[in-house]
Amino acid sequence: MTTVAVRRPRPPFWLVVGGAVAGWLIAWFSTAQLATWLAFDLLRLEPGTQLGEAVAFFALDVPKVLLLLLGIVTAVTLIRGFFPPEKVRGVLAGRGEFAGTVGAASLGIVTPFCSCSAVPLFIGFVEAGVPLGVTFAFLISSPMVNEVALVLLWGLFGPVIAITYMAAGLAVAIVGGFLIGKLHMERYVEDYVWALQGAGGQMIEIRLSWEERVRDAWSYTRDLVGRILPYILLGIGIGAFIHGFVPTDLVVAIGGPGNPLAVPLVVLIAIPLYSNAAGTIPIVQALLGKGMALGTTLAFMMAITAISLPEFIILKKVIKTPLIAVFATIVTAGILLIGFLFNFLIR
């Protein structure tokens, strides 16, 4: 007797997408009730206690942050699929210095790269003939103001803080890139990088269907979440500890508006550290909740993603120490200025 396998027809693609969106919305609006039930009903912790509040913070932020990452990053990645790195390089190579700098900083938002991508990106931009200042505007903006941090800030804190973060990061990237361009420091780029200029091939455009684009975006998002999940859980764990156990008076004393040295202090703390922006969001959430000033918190978040030692070590492969020093000085000064400015404006 022969057994014939019968393949069940796959559901329509857009029906699957609609079901995923509906499931995301249901899960999003259930996170608060789930966290409360887990911490205070299932685990029987007392509300208002240090442990109870820390566990509730962790139980709320884990699904909330993961849902934001899975949902919104998929949508943003779908849009970003129309702007591959090759096309970005081509667009920037054909612009003037000022327009190119502004455009590069803006494109950094929707084309996020971690510090490990700094070398191939730098080489690719130089190879395409992109000016040095424009290249650095992109390298500053991309880790500092990326779509992951932006959507997480928007979802957790609302549009005002998210837009404030974006505007501040863009300002640092534009000014930093423009100044580096005006300093004409091309001689501090390694010779082998310049030798590659003009050696690149032509860009090949690949046309994909909407189903292929959505599947690729979802695949990228799953890979991204898998790679940064340890940072997310670590960041949420640190944030939960700060929320539950760190006294509010201590946070206010270190980073509150009453400490004039708060901004440079948190920047110094951030430099030897490294995390992507998504991993710092839960820590930012806890610090703001404990009374740290907004400008100080933004300075900490920007410093930990844009002027970390690991990025400098990687960039040393393609640029020389004087250019790294100028890059670090300009970005650090911009971050300090933003921290002081927002602390002054928002009290």
C-alpha positions in Angstrom: 0.0 0.0 0.0 1.4 3.3 -1.0 1.1 6.3 1.2 0.7 9.6 -0.6 1.7 12.7 1.3 -0.8 15.5 0.9 0.5 19.0 1.2 -1.9 21.4 2.8 -2.2 24.7 1.0 -0.3 27.6 2.7 -2.5 30.4 3.9 -2.4 33.6 1.8 0.7 35.7 2.6 -1.2 38.8 3.6 -3.5 36.8 5.9 -0.4 35.7 7.8 0.9 39.3 8.0 -2.5 40.5 9.2 -2.6 37.7 11.9 0.9 38.6 13.0 0.0 42.3 13.4 -3.2 41.4 15.3 -1.2 39.1 17.6 1.4 41.8 18.2 -1.3 44.3 19.2 -2.9 41.9 21.6 0.4 41.0 23.2 1.4 44.7 23.5 -1.7 45.7 25.4 -1.4 42.7 27.7 2.2 43.3 28.9 1.2 45.4 32.0 -1.3 42.9 33.3 1.1 40.0 32.6 3.9 41.7 34.6 1.6 42.4 37.5 0.3 38.8 37.6 3.8 37.3 37.3 5.4 39.4 40.0 2.6 39.8 42.6 0.2 36.8 42.0 2.4 34.0 40.7 5.5 34.8 42.6 3.6 36.4 45.5 5.9 39.3 46.0 4.8 42.3 47.9 4.0 45.5 45.9 6.2 48.4 46.9 9.1 46.2 48.1 12.5 46.5 46.5 12.4 42.9 45.1 8.8 43.1 44.0 9.3 46.4 42.1 12.5 45.1 40.5 10.9 41.9 39.3 7.8 43.7 38.0 10.1 46.1 36.1 11.9 43.2 34.5 8.7 41.3 33.7 7.2 44.4 32.1 10.2 45.5 30.1 11.3 42.2 28.6 8.1 41.6 26.5 7.7 45.3 25.9 11.2 45.8 24.5 11.1 42.6 22.5 7.7 43.4 21.0 9.0 46.8 19.9 12.0 45.3 18.4 10.2 42.5 16.5 7.4 44.8 15.3 8.8 48.2 14.5 12.3 47.1 13.4 10.6 44.7 10.9 8.7 47.6 9.5 11.7 50.0 9.4 13.9 47.3 7.9 11.2 46.8 5.2 11.5 50.5 4.3 15.3 50.4 4.6 15.3 47.6 2.0 14.9 50.3 -0.6 18.1 52.0 0.5 20.9 49.4 0.3 24.5 50.4 1.3 25.6 50.6 -2.3 22.8 53.0 -3.2 23.6 55.1 0.0 27.2 55.4 -1.1 26.2 56.4 -4.6 23.8 59.1 -3.4 26.3 60.6 -1.0 29.2 60.5 -3.5 27.2 62.8 -5.8 26.4 65.6 -3.3 28.1 68.7 -2.2 29.9 68.9 1.1 27.1 70.5 3.2 24.2 68.7 1.5 26.2 65.4 1.7 27.0 65.9 5.4 23.3 66.5 6.3 22.2 63.6 4.0 24.8 61.2 5.5 23.8 62.1 9.1 20.1 61.6 8.2 20.7 58.3 6.4 22.6 57.0 9.4 19.2 56.8 11.2 17.7 54.2 8.9 21.0 52.4 8.2 22.2 51.3 11.6 25.6 49.6 11.9 27.5 48.6 15.0 31.2 49.4 15.6 32.2 46.1 14.0 30.9 47.4 10.7 32.9 50.6 10.9 35.9 49.4 8.9 34.1 48.0 5.8 31.8 51.0 5.8 34.6 53.4 6.0 36.5 51.7 3.1 33.3 51.4 1.1 32.6 55.1 1.4 36.1 56.2 0.5 36.1 53.8 -2.4 33.0 55.4 -3.8 34.5 58.9 -3.5 32.5 60.1 -0.6 34.3 63.1 1.1 35.9 62.4 4.5 33.7 64.7 6.5 30.5 63.2 4.9 31.8 59.7 5.8 32.3 60.7 9.4 28.9 62.3 9.6 27.5 58.9 8.7 29.8 57.0 11.1 28.7 59.3 14.0 25.0 59.2 13.2 24.7 55.5 12.5 25.5 54.0 16.0 24.3 57.1 17.9 20.9 57.6 16.3 19.6 54.4 14.9 16.0 53.2 14.4 16.2 50.6 17.2 16.9 53.2 19.8 14.4 55.7 18.3 11.5 53.3 18.3 12.3 52.0 21.8 12.4 55.6 23.1 9.2 56.5 21.3 7.4 53.4 22.7 8.7 53.7 26.3 8.9 57.5 26.8 6.8 59.1 24.0 7.5 61.3 21.0 9.1 64.3 22.8 12.1 62.4 24.2 12.5 60.3 21.1 12.5 63.4 18.8 14.8 65.2 21.2 17.2 62.3 21.1 17.1 62.2 17.3 17.6 66.0 16.9 20.5 66.0 19.3 22.3 63.1 17.7 21.8 64.6 14.2 23.3 67.9 15.4 26.4 66.1 16.7 26.8 64.1 13.5 26.3 67.1 11.2 28.6 69.5 13.1 31.2 66.7 13.6 31.3 65.7 10.0 31.4 69.3 8.8 34.3 70.2 11.1 36.3 67.1 10.1 35.7 67.9 6.5 37.0 71.5 7.0 40.1 70.3 8.8 41.2 68.4 5.6 42.7 65.4 7.5 42.8 63.0 4.5 46.5 62.5 5.1 45.6 60.6 8.3 43.7 57.9 6.4 45.8 54.8 5.8 47.3 54.7 2.3 45.9 51.3 1.4 42.3 52.8 1.8 43.0 55.5 -0.8 44.4 52.9 -3.1 41.0 51.3 -3.3 39.3 54.4 -4.5 37.7 53.9 -7.9 38.3 50.2 -7.8 34.7 49.2 -6.9 32.3 47.6 -9.4 29.0 48.8 -10.6 25.9 48.6 -8.4 23.5 45.8 -9.3 19.9 46.5 -8.5 17.8 43.5 -7.4 14.0 43.8 -7.7 12.1 41.9 -5.0 8.4 41.3 -4.6 6.6 42.6 -1.5 6.4 39.0 -0.1 10.2 38.6 -0.5 10.8 42.0 1.1 8.7 41.2 4.1 10.3 37.8 4.5 13.7 39.3 4.3 12.8 42.0 6.8 11.5 39.5 9.2 14.6 37.3 8.8 16.9 40.3 9.4 14.9 41.2 12.5 15.1 37.7 14.0 18.8 37.7 13.4 19.2 41.2 14.9 17.1 40.3 18.0 19.1 37.1 18.4 22.4 38.9 18.4 21.4 41.7 20.7 19.2 39.7 23.1 22.0 39.2 25.7 22.5 43.0 25.7 18.8 43.6 26.0 18.4 41.2 28.9 21.5 42.6 30.6 20.3 46.1 30.2 16.8 45.3 31.5 18.4 43.5 34.4 20.6 46.5 35.3 17.6 48.7 34.9 15.5 46.5 37.1 18.2 46.6 39.8 18.5 50.4 39.6 14.7 50.7 39.7 14.2 48.4 42.7 17.4 48.7 44.8 19.3 51.9 44.0 18.2 54.8 46.3 16.7 57.7 44.4 18.8 60.1 46.5 22.0 58.5 45.2 21.0 58.7 41.5 20.0 62.4 42.0 23.2 63.2 43.8 25.3 61.7 40.9 23.2 62.7 37.9 20.6 65.0 39.1 20.3 68.7 38.0 22.0 69.8 41.3 25.3 68.3 40.3 27.2 70.6 37.8 29.7 67.8 37.0 27.0 65.2 36.2 27.3 65.3 32.4 31.1 64.9 32.2 31.0 62.2 34.9 28.6 60.0 33.1 30.5 60.5 29.8 33.7 59.3 31.5 31.9 56.3 32.9 30.5 55.4 29.4 33.8 55.6 27.4 35.3 52.3 28.5 31.9 50.5 28.1 30.3 49.3 24.9 26.7 48.5 24.1 24.4 49.1 21.3 21.7 51.7 21.8 19.0 49.1 22.4 20.8 47.6 25.4 21.1 51.0 27.0 17.3 51.9 26.8 16.2 50.0 29.9 19.1 51.5 31.9 18.0 55.0 30.7 14.4 54.2 31.6 15.5 53.3 35.2 17.8 56.3 35.6 15.2 58.8 34.4 12.7 57.2 36.8 15.1 57.7 39.7 15.5 61.4 38.9 18.5 61.6 36.6 18.3 64.7 34.5 17.3 64.2 30.8 20.4 65.9 29.4 22.7 63.8 31.6 20.8 60.6 30.6 21.0 61.4 26.9 24.8 62.2 27.2 25.3 58.8 28.8 23.4 57.0 26.1 25.2 58.8 23.3 28.6 58.3 24.8 28.2 54.6 25.3 27.3 54.1 21.6 29.4 56.7 19.8 32.7 57.1 21.6 33.4 53.7 23.0 36.9 52.3 23.2 36.1 49.2 21.1 35.0 51.4 18.2 38.3 53.4 18.4 40.3 50.2 18.3 38.5 49.0 15.2 38.8 52.3 13.4 42.6 52.3 14.1 42.8 49.8 11.2 41.9 52.4 8.7 42.7 55.8 10.2 45.6 57.2 12.1 45.7 58.4 15.7 45.5 62.1 15.1 42.2 61.7 13.1 40.8 59.4 15.8 41.7 62.0 18.4 40.0 64.8 16.5 36.9 62.5 15.9 36.7 61.6 19.6 37.2 65.2 20.7 34.5 66.7 18.4 31.9 64.0 19.3 32.7 64.2 23.0 32.4 68.0 23.0 29.1 67.7 21.1 27.7 65.2 23.6 28.7 67.3 26.6 27.1 70.4 25.0 23.9 68.5 24.4 23.8 67.2 27.9 24.3 70.7 29.5 21.9 72.3 27.0 19.0 69.9 27.7 19.6 70.1 31.4 19.4 73.8 31.2 16.3 73.8 29.0 14.4 71.0 30.8 14.4 71.3 34.5 
